[in-house]
């Protein structure tokens, strides 16, 4: 197991932030994604960054950085974060949620 300091930053400089991108089909308007991101920001102060950006083709995604420093990094933490959110996104967007890239920890350079 990796060793951590008091802020759950590993000795190699990684911090326990979950970062990633939720990607949506071109049918989903940017304005709808902005509304979702604003809702997440208002409801959960652990989001350090939330943004909407263009992905491939005419698709857009919600990018994020989520603070998980309240605990040490574990294999199940991404699942703990993703499962309820993915269920919600699938209910809201169905097959228009086309992909994701979610991982931790994160090495912040600047």
N, CA, C and O atoms as a printed pandas DataFrame, in Angstrom:
     atom_number atom_name residue_name chain_id  residue_number  x_coord  y_coord  z_coord
0              1         N          UNK        A               1    0.843   -1.182    0.000
1              2        CA          UNK        A               1    0.000    0.000    0.000
2              3         C          UNK        A               1    0.881    1.235    0.000
3              4         O          UNK        A               1    1.916    1.264    0.665
4              5         N          UNK        A               2    0.480    2.244   -0.735
5              6        CA          UNK        A               2    1.226    3.487   -0.789
6              7         C          UNK        A               2    1.123    4.215    0.542
7              8         O          UNK        A               2    0.131    4.076    1.259
8              9         N          UNK        A               3    2.152    4.992    0.870
9             10        CA          UNK        A               3    2.077    5.775    2.097
10            11         C          UNK        A               3    1.558    7.174    1.777
11            12         O          UNK        A               3    1.786    7.702    0.688
12            13         N          UNK        A               4    0.854    7.768    2.749
13            14        CA          UNK        A               4    0.183    9.049    2.571
14            15         C          UNK        A               4    0.587    9.997    3.679
15            16         O          UNK        A               4    0.957    9.570    4.772
16            17         N          UNK        A               5    0.513   11.298    3.390
17            18        CA          UNK        A               5    0.674   12.287    4.445
18            19         C          UNK        A               5   -0.712   12.642    4.984
19            20         O          UNK        A               5   -1.701   12.012    4.609
20            21         N          UNK        A               6   -0.790   13.630    5.845
21            22        CA          UNK        A               6   -2.047   13.937    6.524
22            23         C          UNK        A               6   -3.135   14.451    5.587
23            24         O          UNK        A               6   -4.306   14.412    5.964
24            25         N          UNK        A               7   -2.818   14.920    4.411
25            26        CA          UNK        A               7   -3.826   15.399    3.464
26            27         C          UNK        A               7   -4.158   14.340    2.422
27            28         O          UNK        A               7   -4.730   14.649    1.377
28            29         N          UNK        A               8   -3.800   13.095    2.704
29            30        CA          UNK        A               8   -4.019   11.987    1.777
30            31         C          UNK        A               8   -3.381   12.249    0.425
31            32         O          UNK        A               8   -3.940   11.920   -0.621
32            33         N          UNK        A               9   -2.208   12.845    0.468
33            34        CA          UNK        A               9   -1.376   12.979   -0.710
34            35         C          UNK        A               9   -0.290   11.930   -0.596
35            36         O          UNK        A               9    0.387   11.834    0.428
36            37         N          UNK        A              10   -0.124   11.151   -1.634
37            38        CA          UNK        A              10    0.897   10.104   -1.591
38            39         C          UNK        A              10    2.276   10.731   -1.604
39            40         O          UNK        A              10    2.458   11.866   -2.045
40            41         N          UNK        A              11    3.236    9.977   -1.115
41            42        CA          UNK        A              11    4.612   10.478   -1.090
42            43         C          UNK        A              11    5.157   10.739   -2.483
43            44         O          UNK        A              11    6.129   11.480   -2.629
44            45         N          UNK        A              12    4.552   10.143   -3.521
45            46        CA          UNK        A              12    5.005   10.414   -4.892
46            47         C          UNK        A              12    4.315   11.640   -5.483
47            48         O          UNK        A              12    4.508   11.936   -6.662
48            49         N          UNK        A              13    3.511   12.366   -4.691
49            50        CA          UNK        A              13    2.885   13.603   -5.143
50            51         C          UNK        A              13    1.452   13.459   -5.617
51            52         O          UNK        A              13    0.797   14.464   -5.892
52            53         N          UNK        A              14    0.951   12.249   -5.719
53            54        CA          UNK        A              14   -0.436   12.058   -6.150
54            55         C          UNK        A              14   -1.376   12.459   -5.021
55            56         O          UNK        A              14   -1.107   12.203   -3.847
56            57         N          UNK        A              15   -2.478   13.090   -5.397
57            58        CA          UNK        A              15   -3.493   13.457   -4.420
58            59         C          UNK        A              15   -4.766   12.687   -4.736
59            60         O          UNK        A              15   -5.037   12.377   -5.896
60            61         N          UNK        A              16   -5.525   12.388   -3.736
61            62        CA          UNK        A              16   -6.704   11.548   -3.921
62            63         C          UNK        A              16   -7.883   12.367   -4.453
63            64         O          UNK        A              16   -8.881   12.570   -3.762
64            65         N          UNK        A              17   -7.742   12.830   -5.695
65            66        CA          UNK        A              17   -8.816   13.470   -6.432
66            67         C          UNK        A              17   -9.264   12.503   -7.512
67            68         O          UNK        A              17   -8.443   11.854   -8.159
68            69         N          UNK        A              18  -10.571   12.410   -7.702
69            70        CA          UNK        A              18  -11.114   11.656   -8.822
70            71         C          UNK        A              18  -11.330   12.659   -9.945
71            72         O          UNK        A              18  -12.009   13.668   -9.752
72            73         N          UNK        A              19  -10.767   12.398  -11.101
73            74        CA          UNK        A              19  -10.902   13.318  -12.228
74            75         C          UNK        A              19  -11.426   12.557  -13.439
75            76         O          UNK        A              19  -11.236   11.347  -13.568
76            77         N          UNK        A              20  -12.082   13.288  -14.312
77            78        CA          UNK        A              20  -12.571   12.605  -15.496
78            79         C          UNK        A              20  -13.487   13.430  -16.361
79            80         O          UNK        A              20  -13.565   14.654  -16.258
80            81         N          UNK        A              21  -14.184   12.698  -17.230
81            82        CA          UNK        A              21  -15.055   13.289  -18.242
82            83         C          UNK        A              21  -16.235   12.359  -18.473
83            84         O          UNK        A              21  -16.061   11.161  -18.698
84            85         N          UNK        A              22  -17.437   12.921  -18.415
85            86        CA          UNK        A              22  -18.655   12.220  -18.813
86            87         C          UNK        A              22  -19.000   12.729  -20.210
87            88         O          UNK        A              22  -19.142   13.936  -20.404
88            89         N          UNK        A              23  -19.135   11.846  -21.170
89            90        CA          UNK        A              23  -19.292   12.225  -22.575
90            91         C          UNK        A              23  -20.708   11.897  -23.058
91            92         O          UNK        A              23  -21.256   10.841  -22.741
92            93         N          UNK        A              24  -21.292   12.826  -23.835
93            94        CA          UNK        A              24  -22.679   12.726  -24.272
94            95         C          UNK        A              24  -22.795   12.826  -25.788
95            96         O          UNK        A              24  -21.938   13.413  -26.449
96            97         N          UNK        A              25  -23.855   12.253  -26.328
97            98        CA          UNK        A              25  -24.072   12.282  -27.776
98            99         C          UNK        A              25  -24.359   13.707  -28.240
99           100         O          UNK        A              25  -24.649   14.595  -27.439
100          101         N          UNK        A              26  -24.271   13.896  -29.528
101          102        CA          UNK        A              26  -24.493   15.215  -30.123
102          103         C          UNK        A              26  -25.942   15.673  -29.972
103          104         O          UNK        A              26  -26.232   16.846  -30.209
104          105         N          UNK        A              27  -26.854   14.794  -29.589
105          106        CA          UNK        A              27  -28.257   15.163  -29.385
106          107         C          UNK        A              27  -28.463   16.013  -28.133
107          108         O          UNK        A              27  -29.468   16.714  -28.008
108          109         N          UNK        A              28  -27.503   15.947  -27.206
109          110        CA          UNK        A              28  -27.636   16.669  -25.935
110          111         C          UNK        A              28  -27.065   18.078  -26.106
111          112         O          UNK        A              28  -25.883   18.234  -26.413
112          113         N          UNK        A              29  -27.896   19.098  -25.909
113          114        CA          UNK        A              29  -27.398   20.474  -26.070
114          115         C          UNK        A              29  -26.457   20.885  -24.939
115          116         O          UNK        A              29  -26.589   20.434  -23.802
116          117         N          UNK        A              30  -25.522   21.738  -25.274
117          118        CA          UNK        A              30  -24.546   22.247  -24.306
118          119         C          UNK        A              30  -25.263   22.865  -23.113
119          120         O          UNK        A              30  -24.827   22.694  -21.974
120          121         N          UNK        A              31  -26.344   23.574  -23.356
121          122        CA          UNK        A              31  -27.073   24.244  -22.286
122          123         C          UNK        A              31  -27.574   23.242  -21.238
123          124         O          UNK        A              31  -27.578   23.540  -20.043
124          125         N          UNK        A              32  -27.990   22.069  -21.683
125          126        CA          UNK        A              32  -28.456   21.046  -20.746
126          127         C          UNK        A              32  -27.298   20.525  -19.890
127          128         O          UNK        A              32  -27.460   20.280  -18.695
128          129         N          UNK        A              33  -26.141   20.362  -20.511
129          130        CA          UNK        A              33  -24.969   19.920  -19.760
130          131         C          UNK        A              33  -24.515   20.987  -18.762
131          132         O          UNK        A              33  -24.083   20.665  -17.655
132          133         N          UNK        A              34  -24.614   22.253  -19.158
133          134        CA          UNK        A              34  -24.282   23.337  -18.240
134          135         C          UNK        A              34  -25.204   23.311  -17.021
135          136         O          UNK        A              34  -24.752   23.519  -15.895
136          137         N          UNK        A              35  -26.485   23.057  -17.243
137          138        CA          UNK        A              35  -27.441   22.983  -16.138
138          139         C          UNK        A              35  -27.076   21.844  -15.182
139          140         O          UNK        A              35  -27.117   22.015  -13.964
140          141         N          UNK        A              36  -26.722   20.693  -15.733
141          142        CA          UNK        A              36  -26.331   19.543  -14.909
142          143         C          UNK        A              36  -25.095   19.883  -14.084
143          144         O          UNK        A              36  -25.063   19.628  -12.880
144          145         N          UNK        A              37  -24.081   20.454  -14.721
145          146        CA          UNK        A              37  -22.840   20.796  -14.022
146          147         C          UNK        A              37  -23.095   21.839  -12.925
147          148         O          UNK        A              37  -22.524   21.744  -11.839
148          149         N          UNK        A              38  -23.935   22.813  -13.198
149          150        CA          UNK        A              38  -24.258   23.832  -12.189
150          151         C          UNK        A              38  -24.993   23.206  -11.008
151          152         O          UNK        A              38  -24.769   23.596   -9.862
152          153         N          UNK        A              39  -25.861   22.249  -11.276
153          154        CA          UNK        A              39  -26.585   21.545  -10.212
154          155         C          UNK        A              39  -25.611   20.773   -9.332
155          156         O          UNK        A              39  -25.692   20.842   -8.106
156          157         N          UNK        A              40  -24.679   20.031   -9.958
157          158        CA          UNK        A              40  -23.673   19.289   -9.190
158          159         C          UNK        A              40  -22.859   20.242   -8.317
159          160         O          UNK        A              40  -22.607   19.962   -7.145
160          161         N          UNK        A              41  -22.453   21.366   -8.896
161          162        CA          UNK        A              41  -21.626   22.337   -8.160
162          163         C          UNK        A              41  -22.382   22.872   -6.942
163          164         O          UNK        A              41  -21.793   23.046   -5.875
164          165         N          UNK        A              42  -23.671   23.131   -7.096
165          166        CA          UNK        A              42  -24.470   23.671   -6.002
166          167         C          UNK        A              42  -24.729   22.622   -4.922
167          168         O          UNK        A              42  -24.818   22.955   -3.740
168          169         N          UNK        A              43  -24.848   21.374   -5.319
169          170        CA          UNK        A              43  -25.220   20.314   -4.379
170          171         C          UNK        A              43  -24.044   19.652   -3.665
171          172         O          UNK        A              43  -24.224   19.066   -2.598
172          173         N          UNK        A              44  -22.849   19.737   -4.235
173          174        CA          UNK        A              44  -21.730   18.984   -3.666
174          175         C          UNK        A              44  -20.451   19.813   -3.677
175          176         O          UNK        A              44  -19.846   20.000   -4.733
176          177         N          UNK        A              45  -20.031   20.315   -2.507
177          178        CA          UNK        A              45  -18.834   21.170   -2.451
178          179         C          UNK        A              45  -17.524   20.425   -2.725
179          180         O          UNK        A              45  -16.474   21.059   -2.833
180          181         N          UNK        A              46  -17.564   19.097   -2.838
181          182        CA          UNK        A              46  -16.337   18.355   -3.132
182          183         C          UNK        A              46  -15.910   18.486   -4.591
183          184         O          UNK        A              46  -14.795   18.101   -4.943
184          185         N          UNK        A              47  -16.785   19.026   -5.449
185          186        CA          UNK        A              47  -16.361   19.299   -6.828
186          187         C          UNK        A              47  -15.458   20.514   -6.813
187          188         O          UNK        A              47  -15.887   21.610   -6.452
188          189         N          UNK        A              48  -14.210   20.323   -7.203
189          190        CA          UNK        A              48  -13.239   21.406   -7.257
190          191         C          UNK        A              48  -13.283   22.112   -8.596
191          192         O          UNK        A              48  -13.045   23.317   -8.682
192          193         N          UNK        A              49  -13.589   21.356   -9.643
193          194        CA          UNK        A              49  -13.739   21.917  -10.992
194          195         C          UNK        A              49  -14.881   21.190  -11.684
195          196         O          UNK        A              49  -15.035   19.976  -11.549
196          197         N          UNK        A              50  -15.669   21.938  -12.419
197          198        CA          UNK        A              50  -16.692   21.381  -13.302
198          199         C          UNK        A              50  -16.711   22.261  -14.539
199          200         O          UNK        A              50  -16.737   23.487  -14.439
200          201         N          UNK        A              51  -16.699   21.635  -15.696
201          202        CA          UNK        A              51  -16.715   22.397  -16.939
202          203         C          UNK        A              51  -17.339   21.548  -18.037
203          204         O          UNK        A              51  -17.342   20.319  -17.973
204          205         N          UNK        A              52  -17.864   22.229  -19.036
205          206        CA          UNK        A              52  -18.380   21.562  -20.229
206          207         C          UNK        A              52  -17.404   21.858  -21.344
207          208         O          UNK        A              52  -16.968   22.997  -21.514
208          209         N          UNK        A              53  -17.059   20.827  -22.109
209          210        CA          UNK        A              53  -16.117   21.035  -23.211
210          211         C          UNK        A              53  -16.492   20.172  -24.402
211          212         O          UNK        A              53  -17.196   19.169  -24.283
212          213         N          UNK        A              54  -15.996   20.598  -25.549
213          214        CA          UNK        A              54  -16.177   19.825  -26.772
214          215         C          UNK        A              54  -15.312   18.577  -26.698
215          216         O          UNK        A              54  -14.171   18.616  -26.238
216          217         N          UNK        A              55  -15.877   17.474  -27.159
217          218        CA          UNK        A              55  -15.136   16.219  -27.223
218          219         C          UNK        A              55  -14.919   15.908  -28.706
219          220         O          UNK        A              55  -14.623   16.811  -29.488
220          221         N          UNK        A              56  -15.060   14.672  -29.089
221          222        CA          UNK        A              56  -14.879   14.310  -30.489
222          223         C          UNK        A              56  -16.126   14.657  -31.301
223          224         O          UNK        A              56  -17.232   14.736  -30.767
224          225         N          UNK        A              57  -15.924   14.857  -32.574
225          226        CA          UNK        A              57  -17.009   15.167  -33.506
226          227         C          UNK        A              57  -17.827   16.329  -32.984
227          228         O          UNK        A              57  -17.274   17.387  -32.683
228          229         N          UNK        A              58  -19.142   16.153  -32.870
229          230        CA          UNK        A              58  -20.021   17.205  -32.367
230          231         C          UNK        A              58  -20.479   16.913  -30.950
231          232         O          UNK        A              58  -21.529   17.395  -30.525
232          233         N          UNK        A              59  -19.710   16.138  -30.225
233          234        CA          UNK        A              59  -20.102   15.750  -28.879
234          235         C          UNK        A              59  -19.489   16.691  -27.848
235          236         O          UNK        A              59  -18.462   17.331  -28.077
236          237         N          UNK        A              60  -20.167   16.744  -26.700
237          238        CA          UNK        A              60  -19.684   17.547  -25.578
238          239         C          UNK        A              60  -19.662   16.686  -24.327
239          240         O          UNK        A              60  -20.325   15.651  -24.258
240          241         N          UNK        A              61  -18.896   17.122  -23.346
241          242        CA          UNK        A              61  -18.792   16.369  -22.114
242          243         C          UNK        A              61  -18.704   17.286  -20.916
243          244         O          UNK        A              61  -18.445   18.483  -21.036
244          245         N          UNK        A              62  -18.929   16.691  -19.753
245          246        CA          UNK        A              62  -18.758   17.393  -18.483
246          247         C          UNK        A              62  -17.468   16.865  -17.859
247          248         O          UNK        A              62  -17.362   15.687  -17.518
248          249         N          UNK        A              63  -16.503   17.750  -17.720
249          250        CA          UNK        A              63  -15.244   17.409  -17.078
250          251         C          UNK        A              63  -15.292   17.818  -15.613
251          252         O          UNK        A              63  -15.999   18.755  -15.244
252          253         N          UNK        A              64  -14.535   17.107  -14.782
253          254        CA          UNK        A              64  -14.608   17.395  -13.357
254          255         C          UNK        A              64  -13.326   17.003  -12.627
255          256         O          UNK        A              64  -12.524   16.199  -13.101
256          257         N          UNK        A              65  -13.174   17.607  -11.457
257          258        CA          UNK        A              65  -12.186   17.202  -10.471
258          259         C          UNK        A              65  -12.931   17.144   -9.146
259          260         O          UNK        A              65  -13.533   18.127   -8.716
260          261         N          UNK        A              66  -12.884   15.976   -8.502
261          262        CA          UNK        A              66  -13.672   15.721   -7.295
262          263         C          UNK        A              66  -12.739   15.381   -6.140
263          264         O          UNK        A              66  -11.902   14.486   -6.253
264          265         N          UNK        A              67  -12.884   16.091   -5.040
265          266        CA          UNK        A              67  -12.019   15.924   -3.870
266          267         C          UNK        A              67  -12.434   14.678   -3.086
267          268         O          UNK        A              67  -13.538   14.611   -2.546
268          269         N          UNK        A              68  -11.539   13.700   -3.033
269          270        CA          UNK        A              68  -11.786   12.479   -2.267
270          271         C          UNK        A              68  -10.733   12.316   -1.183
271          272         O          UNK        A              68  -10.425   11.200   -0.765
272          273         N          UNK        A              69  -10.181   13.443   -0.729
273          274        CA          UNK        A              69   -9.095   13.385    0.248
274          275         C          UNK        A              69   -9.574   13.060    1.654
275          276         O          UNK        A              69   -8.757   12.935    2.566
276          277         N          UNK        A              70  -10.873   12.922    1.847
277          278        CA          UNK        A              70  -11.384   12.548    3.167
278          279         C          UNK        A              70  -11.011   11.105    3.524
279          280         O          UNK        A              70  -11.175   10.681    4.668
280          281         N          UNK        A              71  -10.515   10.365    2.547
281          282        CA          UNK        A              71  -10.071    9.004    2.821
282          283         C          UNK        A              71   -8.876    8.667    1.941
283          284         O          UNK        A              71   -8.616    9.331    0.938
284          285         N          UNK        A              72   -8.155    7.626    2.335
285          286        CA          UNK        A              72   -7.051    7.157    1.518
286          287         C          UNK        A              72   -7.599    6.524    0.250
287          288         O          UNK        A              72   -8.715    6.005    0.235
288          289         N          UNK        A              73   -6.820    6.571   -0.793
289          290        CA          UNK        A              73   -7.201    5.971   -2.065
290          291         C          UNK        A              73   -7.452    4.483   -1.879
291          292         O          UNK        A              73   -6.698    3.792   -1.193
292          293         N          UNK        A              74   -8.519    4.003   -2.498
293          294        CA          UNK        A              74   -8.832    2.583   -2.435
294          295         C          UNK        A              74   -9.343    2.131   -3.796
295          296         O          UNK        A              74   -9.787    2.942   -4.608
296          297         N          UNK        A              75   -9.275    0.828   -4.032
297          298        CA          UNK        A              75   -9.720    0.298   -5.321
298          299         C          UNK        A              75  -11.197    0.563   -5.558
299          300         O          UNK        A              75  -11.607    0.728   -6.707
300          301         N          UNK        A              76  -12.004    0.608   -4.515
301          302        CA          UNK        A              76  -13.438    0.768   -4.686
302          303         C          UNK        A              76  -13.940    2.198   -4.737
303          304         O          UNK        A              76  -15.131    2.419   -4.959
304          305         N          UNK        A              77  -13.061    3.180   -4.537
305          306        CA          UNK        A              77  -13.548    4.555   -4.443
306          307         C          UNK        A              77  -14.126    5.088   -5.744
307          308         O          UNK        A              77  -15.112    5.823   -5.709
308          309         N          UNK        A              78  -13.551    4.746   -6.885
309          310        CA          UNK        A              78  -14.106    5.236   -8.141
310          311         C          UNK        A              78  -15.511    4.684   -8.339
311          312         O          UNK        A              78  -16.398    5.387   -8.824
312          313         N          UNK        A              79  -15.711    3.418   -7.961
313          314        CA          UNK        A              79  -17.030    2.802   -8.055
314          315         C          UNK        A              79  -18.007    3.498   -7.109
315          316         O          UNK        A              79  -19.156    3.744   -7.478
316          317         N          UNK        A              80  -17.560    3.818   -5.888
317          318        CA          UNK        A              80  -18.406    4.535   -4.929
318          319         C          UNK        A              80  -18.859    5.874   -5.497
319          320         O          UNK        A              80  -20.011    6.270   -5.318
320          321         N          UNK        A              81  -17.956    6.570   -6.181
321          322        CA          UNK        A              81  -18.291    7.847   -6.793
322          323         C          UNK        A              81  -19.172    7.647   -8.031
323          324         O          UNK        A              81  -20.184    8.327   -8.198
324          325         N          UNK        A              82  -18.780    6.720   -8.882
325          326        CA          UNK        A              82  -19.409    6.591  -10.202
326          327         C          UNK        A              82  -20.803    5.971  -10.192
327          328         O          UNK        A              82  -21.695    6.454  -10.889
328          329         N          UNK        A              83  -21.001    4.918   -9.421
329          330        CA          UNK        A              83  -22.243    4.153   -9.527
330          331         C          UNK        A              83  -23.503    4.996   -9.346
331          332         O          UNK        A              83  -24.376    4.956  -10.213
332          333         N          UNK        A              84  -23.637    5.757   -8.261
333          334        CA          UNK        A              84  -24.866    6.542   -8.127
334          335         C          UNK        A              84  -24.994    7.624   -9.194
335          336         O          UNK        A              84  -26.091    7.908   -9.674
336          337         N          UNK        A              85  -23.865    8.226   -9.560
337          338        CA          UNK        A              85  -23.907    9.271  -10.575
338          339         C          UNK        A              85  -24.235    8.689  -11.943
339          340         O          UNK        A              85  -25.013    9.272  -12.698
340          341         N          UNK        A              86  -23.648    7.549  -12.262
341          342        CA          UNK        A              86  -23.933    6.911  -13.546
342          343         C          UNK        A              86  -25.404    6.505  -13.629
343          344         O          UNK        A              86  -26.033    6.671  -14.674
344          345         N          UNK        A              87  -25.952    5.979  -12.544
345          346        CA          UNK        A              87  -27.373    5.626  -12.534
346          347         C          UNK        A              87  -28.229    6.851  -12.833
347          348         O          UNK        A              87  -29.160    6.784  -13.635
348          349         N          UNK        A              88  -27.912    7.959  -12.192
349          350        CA          UNK        A              88  -28.653    9.200  -12.402
350          351         C          UNK        A              88  -28.524    9.694  -13.848
351          352         O          UNK        A              88  -29.511   10.092  -14.466
352          353         N          UNK        A              89  -27.290    9.662  -14.382
353          354        CA          UNK        A              89  -27.075   10.118  -15.757
354          355         C          UNK        A              89  -27.783    9.209  -16.764
355          356         O          UNK        A              89  -28.329    9.693  -17.755
356          357         N          UNK        A              90  -27.778    7.905  -16.520
357          358        CA          UNK        A              90  -28.467    6.976  -17.421
358          359         C          UNK        A              90  -29.976    7.194  -17.387
359          360         O          UNK        A              90  -30.640    7.103  -18.419
360          361         N          UNK        A              91  -30.520    7.482  -16.202
361          362        CA          UNK        A              91  -31.958    7.780  -16.120
362          363         C          UNK        A              91  -32.281    9.067  -16.865
363          364         O          UNK        A              91  -33.300    9.152  -17.550
364          365         N          UNK        A              92  -31.418   10.067  -16.733
365          366        CA          UNK        A              92  -31.680   11.369  -17.342
366          367         C          UNK        A              92  -31.404   11.377  -18.847
367          368         O          UNK        A              92  -32.150   11.996  -19.606
368          369         N          UNK        A              93  -30.337   10.693  -19.288
369          370        CA          UNK        A              93  -29.903   10.812  -20.675
370          371         C          UNK        A              93  -30.034    9.523  -21.481
371          372         O          UNK        A              93  -29.908    9.554  -22.706
372          373         N          UNK        A              94  -30.278    8.413  -20.838
373          374        CA          UNK        A              94  -30.389    7.138  -21.545
374          375         C          UNK        A              94  -29.140    6.842  -22.358
375          376         O          UNK        A              94  -28.019    6.969  -21.866
376          377         N          UNK        A              95  -29.348    6.445  -23.612
377          378        CA          UNK        A              95  -28.220    6.101  -24.491
378          379         C          UNK        A              95  -27.432    7.314  -24.966
379          380         O          UNK        A              95  -26.432    7.162  -25.667
380          381         N          UNK        A              96  -27.865    8.516  -24.596
381          382        CA          UNK        A              96  -27.106    9.714  -24.964
382          383         C          UNK        A              96  -25.909    9.955  -24.050
383          384         O          UNK        A              96  -25.094   10.836  -24.322
384          385         N          UNK        A              97  -25.793    9.181  -22.965
385          386        CA          UNK        A              97  -24.537    9.115  -22.218
386          387         C          UNK        A              97  -23.702    8.082  -22.961
387          388         O          UNK        A              97  -23.971    6.883  -22.884
388          389         N          UNK        A              98  -22.677    8.555  -23.688
389          390        CA          UNK        A              98  -21.976    7.658  -24.613
390          391         C          UNK        A              98  -20.613    7.185  -24.113
391          392         O          UNK        A              98  -20.007    6.297  -24.713
392          393         N          UNK        A              99  -20.134    7.764  -23.034
393          394        CA          UNK        A              99  -18.843    7.318  -22.547
394          395         C          UNK        A              99  -18.375    8.100  -21.344
395          396         O          UNK        A              99  -18.977    9.098  -20.947
396          397         N          UNK        A             100  -17.287    7.622  -20.774
397          398        CA          UNK        A             100  -16.697    8.276  -19.621
398          399         C          UNK        A             100  -15.257    7.835  -19.486
399          400         O          UNK        A             100  -14.853    6.782  -19.979
400          401         N          UNK        A             101  -14.506    8.660  -18.812
401          402        CA          UNK        A             101  -13.128    8.358  -18.454
402          403         C          UNK        A             101  -12.941    8.926  -17.058
403          404         O          UNK        A             101  -12.760   10.133  -16.896
404          405         N          UNK        A             102  -12.984    8.069  -16.053
405          406        CA          UNK        A             102  -12.938    8.486  -14.660
406          407         C          UNK        A             102  -11.836    7.694  -13.968
407          408         O          UNK        A             102  -11.771    6.471  -14.091
408          409         N          UNK        A             103  -10.965    8.400  -13.235
409          410        CA          UNK        A             103   -9.855    7.706  -12.601
410          411         C          UNK        A             103   -9.322    8.502  -11.412
411          412         O          UNK        A             103   -9.643    9.676  -11.230
412          413         N          UNK        A             104   -8.510    7.837  -10.622
413          414        CA          UNK        A             104   -7.786    8.466   -9.521
414          415         C          UNK        A             104   -6.593    7.570   -9.188
415          416         O          UNK        A             104   -6.595    6.396   -9.558
416          417         N          UNK        A             105   -5.593    8.082   -8.514
417          418        CA          UNK        A             105   -5.420    9.457   -8.032
418          419         C          UNK        A             105   -4.970   10.381   -9.166
419          420         O          UNK        A             105   -4.883    9.982  -10.328
420          421         N          UNK        A             106   -4.693   11.606   -8.791
421          422        CA          UNK        A             106   -4.319   12.647   -9.757
422          423         C          UNK        A             106   -3.012   13.293   -9.324
423          424         O          UNK        A             106   -2.789   13.536   -8.138
424          425         N          UNK        A             107   -2.156   13.568  -10.294
425          426        CA          UNK        A             107   -0.922   14.315  -10.034
426          427         C          UNK        A             107   -1.124   15.716  -10.601
427          428         O          UNK        A             107   -1.227   15.886  -11.816
428          429         N          UNK        A             108   -1.181   16.706   -9.738
429          430        CA          UNK        A             108   -1.390   18.083  -10.182
430          431         C          UNK        A             108   -0.027   18.719  -10.387
431          432         O          UNK        A             108    0.798   18.755   -9.474
432          433         N          UNK        A             109    0.199   19.213  -11.578
433          434        CA          UNK        A             109    1.478   19.827  -11.923
434          435         C          UNK        A             109    1.423   21.345  -11.701
435          436         O          UNK        A             109    2.348   21.933  -11.140
436          437         N          UNK        A             110    0.345   21.958  -12.141
437          438        CA          UNK        A             110    0.222   23.427  -11.978
438          439         C          UNK        A             110   -1.222   23.795  -11.786
439          440         O          UNK        A             110   -1.544   24.973  -11.631
